[in-house]
């Protein structure tokens, strides 16, 4: 059985021509895959469009990848203390969004958490086989703190105070989705569904006049939960981003450590919240909010989402099954 969400801001989509051609394009980026479904504009060439999409995502990698030593982000992270760095507009736009969510979440979201992400084995450094020592955690924690980030707006420059290591992994895929969507609009595509590593944005309708339906990601089912309610959302002018503790983790003894690090404790999250899905007008913001709420957990995350009117679906472990909670903004979209 499906539960259907329809955004309240859903506007009348542009009509699709009777002879519309639907293209399905795909590729690789940011250590994952991307896919785009679109109604091809008259005279459009699918290979040219695919190359244009890839170029948008390559731009994100070139500016914001911690895995590429030549990216703007990597050069900044390894720069000398007390040095200033003029950075591209896209980089600063993502950083501004990250800082806004960091402030609103009380530091539960923090783009400077990179040293801890690396220490726990979830960054570009080789994966650790076990839990890091407390002394190492304390040392790397001193390098973190979004309040250490200083921007010279007039020069579009960022100060490297020494040891600051930014990580945009929790927001870059969402921004990549937004860049691809903007590119498609520029070339005259009015109906499309963009997906990068599970983050999505849709606009318009399919050739049959139906919305771009997307299923909300759920934690892996157990034998007792395989019949639970499934959720789908109509993506027209709205993005969907999901954060979950089951995507990447390692086990040490009888303990499982999630890739989601709480910057306030310097530890992987250890609460009952398994995943959170966020709907927002843009995917960059949805991506950051999903991570912030995942860090905070079921109770504190729900309270924060309520304060800021975030449309979110929380799925928490409850015994052998799962418990779902929706914010009012998400509840209002139920069809």
TORFI-985225 format. One record per residue (C-alpha): residue in three letters; y, z, x. Coordinates in nm, 4 decimals. Example, Ala and Ser with C-alpha at 12.3 -4.5 7.8 and 13.67 -1.06 7.14 Angstrom:
2
{tiro "ala",{-0.4500,0.7800,1.2300}}
{tiro "ser",{-0.1060,0.7140,1.3670}}
END
This chain:
335
{tiro "unk",{0.0000,0.0000,0.0000}}
{tiro "unk",{0.3471,-0.0911,0.1310}}
{tiro "unk",{0.6765,0.0923,0.0934}}
{tiro "unk",{0.9747,-0.1437,0.0999}}
{tiro "unk",{1.3188,-0.0745,0.2488}}
{tiro "unk",{1.6136,-0.2987,0.1618}}
{tiro "unk",{1.9432,-0.2338,0.3479}}
{tiro "unk",{2.2303,-0.1411,0.1163}}
{tiro "unk",{2.4609,-0.3784,0.3042}}
{tiro "unk",{2.2329,-0.6742,0.2299}}
{tiro "unk",{2.4620,-0.9705,0.1677}}
{tiro "unk",{2.3787,-1.3053,0.0123}}
{tiro "unk",{2.2118,-1.5102,0.2895}}
{tiro "unk",{2.2960,-1.8728,0.3538}}
{tiro "unk",{2.0620,-2.1121,0.1694}}
{tiro "unk",{1.7854,-2.2754,0.3719}}
{tiro "unk",{1.7644,-2.6580,0.3551}}
{tiro "unk",{1.4591,-2.7979,0.1801}}
{tiro "unk",{1.3572,-2.9836,0.4971}}
{tiro "unk",{1.4102,-2.6808,0.7226}}
{tiro "unk",{1.2021,-2.6650,1.0406}}
{tiro "unk",{1.0763,-2.3213,1.1477}}
{tiro "unk",{1.0345,-2.2649,1.5221}}
{tiro "unk",{0.8470,-1.9784,1.6864}}
{tiro "unk",{0.9593,-1.9228,2.0451}}
{tiro "unk",{0.8463,-1.6630,2.2980}}
{tiro "unk",{0.8674,-1.5518,2.6588}}
{tiro "unk",{0.8693,-1.2571,2.8961}}
{tiro "unk",{1.1453,-1.0139,2.9912}}
{tiro "unk",{1.2001,-0.6541,3.1048}}
{tiro "unk",{0.8305,-0.5961,3.1652}}
{tiro "unk",{0.7441,-0.6926,2.8088}}
{tiro "unk",{0.7530,-0.9938,2.5774}}
{tiro "unk",{1.0092,-1.1446,2.3436}}
{tiro "unk",{0.9673,-1.3592,2.0352}}
{tiro "unk",{1.2076,-1.5401,1.8055}}
{tiro "unk",{1.1451,-1.7087,1.4721}}
{tiro "unk",{1.4274,-1.9289,1.3498}}
{tiro "unk",{1.5274,-2.2032,1.1110}}
{tiro "unk",{1.6217,-2.4801,1.3520}}
{tiro "unk",{1.9695,-2.6302,1.2979}}
{tiro "unk",{1.9995,-3.0065,1.2505}}
{tiro "unk",{1.9663,-3.1801,1.5859}}
{tiro "unk",{1.8558,-2.8634,1.7629}}
{tiro "unk",{1.6025,-2.8878,2.0448}}
{tiro "unk",{1.3534,-2.5972,2.0547}}
{tiro "unk",{1.3115,-2.6045,2.4336}}
{tiro "unk",{1.6874,-2.5959,2.4866}}
{tiro "unk",{1.7111,-2.3032,2.2458}}
{tiro "unk",{1.4250,-2.1236,2.4236}}
{tiro "unk",{1.6005,-2.1674,2.7582}}
{tiro "unk",{1.9225,-2.0333,2.6085}}
{tiro "unk",{1.7426,-1.7270,2.4742}}
{tiro "unk",{1.5789,-1.6635,2.8103}}
{tiro "unk",{1.9178,-1.6909,2.9814}}
{tiro "unk",{2.0587,-1.4119,2.7625}}
{tiro "unk",{1.7698,-1.1832,2.8506}}
{tiro "unk",{1.7855,-1.2763,3.2190}}
{tiro "unk",{2.1495,-1.1647,3.2128}}
{tiro "unk",{2.0423,-0.8191,3.0931}}
{tiro "unk",{1.7833,-0.7963,3.3715}}
{tiro "unk",{2.0329,-0.9104,3.6357}}
{tiro "unk",{2.2831,-0.6462,3.5328}}
{tiro "unk",{2.0784,-0.3526,3.4031}}
{tiro "unk",{1.7255,-0.3471,3.5469}}
{tiro "unk",{1.6118,-0.0507,3.7558}}
{tiro "unk",{1.3063,-0.2562,3.8540}}
{tiro "unk",{1.5111,-0.5280,4.0260}}
{tiro "unk",{1.6638,-0.4182,4.3562}}
{tiro "unk",{1.9289,-0.6889,4.3230}}
{tiro "unk",{2.0586,-0.5889,3.9788}}
{tiro "unk",{2.4090,-0.4501,3.9351}}
{tiro "unk",{2.2525,-0.1244,3.8173}}
{tiro "unk",{2.0256,-0.0866,4.1210}}
{tiro "unk",{2.3097,-0.1581,4.3609}}
{tiro "unk",{2.5194,0.1064,4.1892}}
{tiro "unk",{2.2364,0.3610,4.1866}}
{tiro "unk",{2.1860,0.3297,4.5625}}
{tiro "unk",{2.5537,0.3107,4.6589}}
{tiro "unk",{2.7291,0.5578,4.8860}}
{tiro "unk",{2.8908,0.8697,4.7447}}
{tiro "unk",{3.2545,0.8507,4.6312}}
{tiro "unk",{3.2487,0.4705,4.6047}}
{tiro "unk",{3.3905,0.2680,4.3163}}
{tiro "unk",{3.2135,-0.0352,4.1715}}
{tiro "unk",{3.3612,-0.3079,3.9525}}
{tiro "unk",{3.0918,-0.3878,3.6986}}
{tiro "unk",{3.0367,-0.6682,3.4440}}
{tiro "unk",{3.1582,-0.6372,3.0870}}
{tiro "unk",{2.8055,-0.6312,2.9409}}
{tiro "unk",{2.7082,-0.3447,3.1706}}
{tiro "unk",{3.0097,-0.1389,3.0684}}
{tiro "unk",{2.9564,-0.2132,2.6985}}
{tiro "unk",{2.6038,-0.0720,2.7184}}
{tiro "unk",{2.7256,0.2277,2.9177}}
{tiro "unk",{2.9959,0.2983,2.6582}}
{tiro "unk",{2.7363,0.3012,2.3800}}
{tiro "unk",{2.5071,0.5242,2.5853}}
{tiro "unk",{2.7869,0.7728,2.6515}}
{tiro "unk",{2.8852,0.7810,2.2839}}
{tiro "unk",{2.5295,0.8705,2.1799}}
{tiro "unk",{2.5039,1.1188,2.4682}}
{tiro "unk",{2.8119,1.3020,2.3426}}
{tiro "unk",{2.7053,1.2982,1.9771}}
{tiro "unk",{2.3566,1.4210,2.0631}}
{tiro "unk",{2.4749,1.7044,2.2854}}
{tiro "unk",{2.3096,1.5453,2.5879}}
{tiro "unk",{1.9694,1.4890,2.4267}}
{tiro "unk",{2.0350,1.1258,2.5105}}
{tiro "unk",{2.1511,1.0828,2.8694}}
{tiro "unk",{2.1726,0.7535,3.0631}}
{tiro "unk",{2.1703,0.9492,3.3912}}
{tiro "unk",{1.8177,1.0864,3.3375}}
{tiro "unk",{1.6720,0.8236,3.5734}}
{tiro "unk",{1.5797,1.0617,3.8594}}
{tiro "unk",{1.3626,1.2644,3.6221}}
{tiro "unk",{1.2084,0.9529,3.4664}}
{tiro "unk",{1.1124,0.8395,3.8163}}
{tiro "unk",{0.9837,1.1820,3.9198}}
{tiro "unk",{0.7528,1.2029,3.6203}}
{tiro "unk",{0.6107,0.8607,3.7054}}
{tiro "unk",{0.7699,0.6424,3.4386}}
{tiro "unk",{1.0197,0.4475,3.6486}}
{tiro "unk",{0.9940,0.1681,3.9057}}
{tiro "unk",{0.8561,0.4067,4.1696}}
{tiro "unk",{0.4750,0.4337,4.1991}}
{tiro "unk",{0.3220,0.6391,3.9209}}
{tiro "unk",{0.2518,1.0019,4.0030}}
{tiro "unk",{-0.1103,1.1138,3.9579}}
{tiro "unk",{-0.0201,1.4584,3.8261}}
{tiro "unk",{0.2616,1.6888,3.7169}}
{tiro "unk",{0.5459,1.7174,3.9718}}
{tiro "unk",{0.6184,2.0545,4.1308}}
{tiro "unk",{0.8885,2.2769,3.9820}}
{tiro "unk",{1.0967,2.2566,4.2999}}
{tiro "unk",{1.1055,1.8775,4.2793}}
{tiro "unk",{1.2008,1.8931,3.9114}}
{tiro "unk",{1.4860,2.1332,3.9879}}
{tiro "unk",{1.6086,1.9125,4.2735}}
{tiro "unk",{1.6162,1.5918,4.0697}}
{tiro "unk",{1.7703,1.7687,3.7733}}
{tiro "unk",{2.0791,1.8398,3.9828}}
{tiro "unk",{2.1416,1.4660,4.0096}}
{tiro "unk",{2.1566,1.4193,3.6324}}
{tiro "unk",{2.4335,1.4779,3.3805}}
{tiro "unk",{2.6235,1.2241,3.1740}}
{tiro "unk",{2.9445,1.4205,3.2352}}
{tiro "unk",{2.9269,1.3012,3.5989}}
{tiro "unk",{2.9945,0.9452,3.4845}}
{tiro "unk",{3.3576,0.8424,3.5414}}
{tiro "unk",{3.4971,0.5026,3.4399}}
{tiro "unk",{3.8290,0.3535,3.5515}}
{tiro "unk",{3.9113,0.1495,3.2416}}
{tiro "unk",{4.1983,-0.0394,3.4010}}
{tiro "unk",{3.9772,-0.1694,3.6829}}
{tiro "unk",{3.6494,-0.1886,3.4855}}
{tiro "unk",{3.5057,0.0230,3.7637}}
{tiro "unk",{3.2508,0.3031,3.7807}}
{tiro "unk",{3.2507,0.5898,4.0308}}
{tiro "unk",{2.9334,0.6710,4.2210}}
{tiro "unk",{2.9818,1.0450,4.2862}}
{tiro "unk",{2.6669,1.0613,4.4960}}
{tiro "unk",{2.3061,1.0630,4.3808}}
{tiro "unk",{2.3870,0.9488,4.0265}}
{tiro "unk",{2.1085,0.7212,3.9015}}
{tiro "unk",{2.1579,0.5462,3.5696}}
{tiro "unk",{1.8645,0.4217,3.3628}}
{tiro "unk",{1.9237,0.1846,3.0697}}
{tiro "unk",{1.5555,0.1441,2.9799}}
{tiro "unk",{1.6128,0.3147,2.6443}}
{tiro "unk",{1.8941,0.0824,2.5417}}
{tiro "unk",{1.8693,-0.2452,2.7369}}
{tiro "unk",{1.6025,-0.4062,2.5182}}
{tiro "unk",{1.8135,-0.3345,2.2117}}
{tiro "unk",{2.1152,-0.4925,2.3777}}
{tiro "unk",{1.9032,-0.7909,2.4743}}
{tiro "unk",{1.8177,-0.8365,2.1067}}
{tiro "unk",{2.1886,-0.8295,2.0211}}
{tiro "unk",{2.2740,-1.0857,2.2903}}
{tiro "unk",{2.0042,-1.3232,2.1679}}
{tiro "unk",{2.1245,-1.2866,1.8083}}
{tiro "unk",{2.4824,-1.3604,1.9155}}
{tiro "unk",{2.3667,-1.6673,2.1091}}
{tiro "unk",{2.1775,-1.8004,1.8074}}
{tiro "unk",{2.4842,-1.7601,1.5881}}
{tiro "unk",{2.6971,-1.9461,1.8440}}
{tiro "unk",{2.4690,-2.2497,1.8359}}
{tiro "unk",{2.4611,-2.2598,1.4575}}
{tiro "unk",{2.1353,-2.0801,1.3766}}
{tiro "unk",{2.1903,-1.8788,1.0578}}
{tiro "unk",{1.8359,-1.7608,0.9844}}
{tiro "unk",{1.6335,-1.5885,1.2559}}
{tiro "unk",{1.4246,-1.2877,1.3558}}
{tiro "unk",{1.4574,-1.1612,1.7140}}
{tiro "unk",{1.2107,-0.9207,1.8772}}
{tiro "unk",{1.2146,-0.7794,2.2308}}
{tiro "unk",{0.9501,-0.5241,2.3210}}
{tiro "unk",{0.9194,-0.4106,1.9596}}
{tiro "unk",{1.2932,-0.3829,1.8875}}
{tiro "unk",{1.4110,-0.6218,1.6152}}
{tiro "unk",{1.7096,-0.7815,1.4473}}
{tiro "unk",{1.6968,-1.0264,1.1591}}
{tiro "unk",{1.9466,-1.2425,0.9750}}
{tiro "unk",{1.9164,-1.4802,0.6824}}
{tiro "unk",{1.5906,-1.5706,0.5126}}
{tiro "unk",{1.2719,-1.7597,0.5898}}
{tiro "unk",{1.2036,-2.1145,0.4747}}
{tiro "unk",{1.0456,-1.9818,0.1535}}
{tiro "unk",{1.3583,-1.7829,0.0680}}
{tiro "unk",{1.1971,-1.4480,0.1481}}
{tiro "unk",{1.3650,-1.2012,0.3860}}
{tiro "unk",{1.2420,-1.1547,0.7392}}
{tiro "unk",{1.0038,-0.8692,0.6640}}
{tiro "unk",{0.9199,-0.6353,0.9519}}
{tiro "unk",{0.6654,-0.3567,0.9547}}
{tiro "unk",{0.7810,-0.0200,1.0829}}
{tiro "unk",{0.5718,0.0881,1.3792}}
{tiro "unk",{0.3402,0.3841,1.3207}}
{tiro "unk",{0.1524,0.6045,1.5682}}
{tiro "unk",{-0.2119,0.5026,1.6160}}
{tiro "unk",{-0.4145,0.6036,1.3107}}
{tiro "unk",{-0.6925,0.8584,1.3196}}
{tiro "unk",{-0.9974,0.8337,1.0974}}
{tiro "unk",{-0.8233,1.0574,0.8439}}
{tiro "unk",{-0.4961,0.8632,0.8330}}
{tiro "unk",{-0.5978,0.4979,0.8217}}
{tiro "unk",{-0.5067,0.4721,0.4518}}
{tiro "unk",{-0.1546,0.6129,0.4854}}
{tiro "unk",{0.1495,0.4375,0.3405}}
{tiro "unk",{0.2840,0.1447,0.5421}}
{tiro "unk",{0.6564,0.0673,0.5544}}
{tiro "unk",{0.8266,-0.2724,0.5674}}
{tiro "unk",{1.1967,-0.3498,0.5851}}
{tiro "unk",{1.4012,-0.6582,0.4961}}
{tiro "unk",{1.5919,-0.7453,0.8121}}
{tiro "unk",{1.9101,-0.9284,0.7171}}
{tiro "unk",{2.2088,-0.8202,0.9220}}
{tiro "unk",{2.0281,-0.5085,1.0382}}
{tiro "unk",{1.8278,-0.3940,1.3429}}
{tiro "unk",{1.5144,-0.1816,1.3683}}
{tiro "unk",{1.4324,0.0251,1.6785}}
{tiro "unk",{1.1439,0.2662,1.7287}}
{tiro "unk",{1.0708,0.5396,1.9820}}
{tiro "unk",{0.7265,0.6988,2.0086}}
{tiro "unk",{0.5441,0.9415,2.2368}}
{tiro "unk",{0.2263,0.7291,2.2278}}
{tiro "unk",{0.3688,0.4213,2.4012}}
{tiro "unk",{0.3489,0.5494,2.7604}}
{tiro "unk",{0.2055,0.8751,2.8876}}
{tiro "unk",{-0.0255,1.0291,3.1440}}
{tiro "unk",{-0.2758,1.3121,3.1186}}
{tiro "unk",{-0.3151,1.6034,3.3581}}
{tiro "unk",{-0.6008,1.8311,3.2643}}
{tiro "unk",{-0.5814,1.8956,2.8910}}
{tiro "unk",{-0.2066,1.8185,2.8748}}
{tiro "unk",{-0.0557,1.4831,2.7827}}
{tiro "unk",{0.2909,1.4011,2.9186}}
{tiro "unk",{0.5035,1.1505,2.7273}}
{tiro "unk",{0.7420,0.9053,2.8938}}
{tiro "unk",{1.0285,1.0465,2.6836}}
{tiro "unk",{1.2088,1.3002,2.9038}}
{tiro "unk",{1.4322,1.5695,2.7563}}
{tiro "unk",{1.7370,1.5756,2.9893}}
{tiro "unk",{1.8149,1.9330,2.8825}}
{tiro "unk",{1.4804,2.0721,3.0026}}
{tiro "unk",{1.3898,1.8082,3.2639}}
{tiro "unk",{1.0461,1.7925,3.0987}}
{tiro "unk",{0.8663,1.5378,2.8816}}
{tiro "unk",{0.9081,1.6147,2.5131}}
{tiro "unk",{0.6456,1.8541,2.3777}}
{tiro "unk",{0.6936,1.8742,2.0022}}
{tiro "unk",{0.5156,1.7431,1.6941}}
{tiro "unk",{0.7340,1.4348,1.6444}}
{tiro "unk",{0.5226,1.1259,1.7172}}
{tiro "unk",{0.7747,0.8522,1.6414}}
{tiro "unk",{1.1124,0.7808,1.4891}}
{tiro "unk",{1.2413,0.4491,1.3531}}
{tiro "unk",{1.6138,0.3786,1.3153}}
{tiro "unk",{1.7946,0.1088,1.1175}}
{tiro "unk",{2.1453,0.0162,1.2318}}
{tiro "unk",{2.3871,-0.2746,1.2248}}
{tiro "unk",{2.3170,-0.3478,1.5930}}
{tiro "unk",{2.0010,-0.3018,1.7962}}
{tiro "unk",{2.1659,-0.1459,2.1017}}
{tiro "unk",{2.2864,0.1508,1.8975}}
{tiro "unk",{1.9590,0.1743,1.7048}}
{tiro "unk",{1.7674,0.1824,2.0348}}
{tiro "unk",{1.9770,0.4662,2.1776}}
{tiro "unk",{1.9654,0.6709,1.8568}}
{tiro "unk",{1.5877,0.6338,1.8317}}
{tiro "unk",{1.5514,0.7841,2.1793}}
{tiro "unk",{1.7990,1.0655,2.1090}}
{tiro "unk",{1.6186,1.1653,1.7897}}
{tiro "unk",{1.2799,1.1412,1.9627}}
{tiro "unk",{1.4021,1.3827,2.2298}}
{tiro "unk",{1.5321,1.6306,1.9722}}
{tiro "unk",{1.2169,1.6369,1.7626}}
{tiro "unk",{1.1561,1.6607,1.3903}}
{tiro "unk",{1.3889,1.9454,1.2895}}
{tiro "unk",{1.6812,1.9075,1.5310}}
{tiro "unk",{1.6592,1.5289,1.5222}}
{tiro "unk",{1.6704,1.5233,1.1445}}
{tiro "unk",{1.9696,1.7577,1.1429}}
{tiro "unk",{2.1587,1.5360,1.3883}}
{tiro "unk",{2.0740,1.2206,1.1934}}
{tiro "unk",{2.2026,1.3875,0.8767}}
{tiro "unk",{2.5329,1.4790,1.0431}}
{tiro "unk",{2.5938,1.1238,1.1602}}
{tiro "unk",{2.4509,0.9348,0.8634}}
{tiro "unk",{2.1758,0.7695,1.0679}}
{tiro "unk",{1.9076,0.5856,0.8702}}
{tiro "unk",{1.5852,0.7173,1.0239}}
{tiro "unk",{1.2167,0.7646,0.9472}}
{tiro "unk",{1.0480,1.0551,1.1291}}
{tiro "unk",{0.6681,1.0675,1.1658}}
{tiro "unk",{0.5290,1.3984,1.2935}}
{tiro "unk",{0.1774,1.5139,1.3706}}
{tiro "unk",{0.0499,1.7608,1.1132}}
{tiro "unk",{-0.3018,1.8864,1.1747}}
{tiro "unk",{-0.5325,1.5847,1.1737}}
{tiro "unk",{-0.2747,1.3644,1.0042}}
{tiro "unk",{0.0935,1.2816,0.9956}}
{tiro "unk",{0.3967,1.3942,0.7972}}
{tiro "unk",{0.6889,1.1628,0.7188}}
{tiro "unk",{1.0512,1.2576,0.6605}}
{tiro "unk",{1.3375,1.0229,0.5733}}
{tiro "unk",{1.7094,1.0775,0.6080}}
{tiro "unk",{1.9174,1.0160,0.2933}}
{tiro "unk",{2.0559,0.6974,0.4499}}
{tiro "unk",{1.7006,0.5672,0.4878}}
{tiro "unk",{1.5877,0.7017,0.1502}}
{tiro "unk",{1.8690,0.5102,-0.0200}}
{tiro "unk",{1.7189,0.1816,0.1013}}
{tiro "unk",{1.3875,0.2249,-0.0778}}
{tiro "unk",{1.3340,-0.0744,-0.3033}}
END
